[in-house]
Amino acid sequence: MGGRGKIVIILLVSAVVLLCFWAYFNNGGSRVTEEFQKMSTARIRIVNDEGQVIEFEVKVADEPDERAAGFQNISRSIIEKTLILFIFPDEVNGLFHMRNVEASLDIAFIKADGAIVGILRMDPSPTKLYGVDKYFKYAIEAPAGFFKERKITPERSRLIVDSIPKG
């Protein structure tokens, strides 16, 4: 094989490698996990600080594998437009992590009666844990700034529990 043939092969291999990297990093926002795909979709309502009832579409993580997976290994473009409602069988006092999550999130911790007991911002980190020192039955993960933009704060806002799907 002559010098020209080697150059053509090198260029073709380089093009394939670049195409693979481009497809991985720019896949149209479609990188999801099996657990994420398994989550059902529902509409829930929250009464904000001004008394307005705001309706949101959420993915529902009500199975252990769905709650464990959350937004891990999900494309940033999906995270930036999706909310996940975590439903626990009973009130818990637990922590959330941001391992393998590409974008910052807000998380609201909510009691069984709908009272919001805490809202935190979570930034991607392989080690940091996030939680409140209160029991909660629900948690909602949303893009960073979501709750502040909609005037949703602890103590004054509340999840309308009747709007939560029954599993």
Phi, psi and omega in degrees: 000131182281174180301323180294320179296319178297319179296317179298316180296316179299317179296319179295315179298317178299318180296319179295315179299313179298320178297320178296315177298316179299316180296322181293314185273342181230061185268026178072017178074025186254011181282110179226167178256167177300319180295319180295317179296328182287336181296135176283168177246140180214169174245131178235165180232143176231139172267121183274184183299335181265006179083005178281137175269119182247132180256138181229148169268135180227155165273141184253117177256092182243003175250150182307317181292325178291317179296321180292325184280314181048231181268011180298134176061031177254142180301142178305320183296330177282317179302320185290351180230013185232146173244146174240129173261115176269126178243123179257150181299325179221169175296139182229165171234090186232178182240151176245152178236169181236026175296137176061027175248129190273346185223152177295149181228158163258149174226132176251132177256131191226133178287168181299332180274001178098353180292129177275117186258355178181147174225128180232155169264134179242130177251147180307132181198139178284348187231335187290142177244147184234136177185175176241157181271048180216157176279148179212153177254334183232153170219142177239121172263134183217163176304147181306133179091352185303310185289319179298317180300332184257010179058049177249117181227161176297153176076319184263331180261162182207141174282133175278102188298328179298341181276352182281132179295143177268122183284000000 
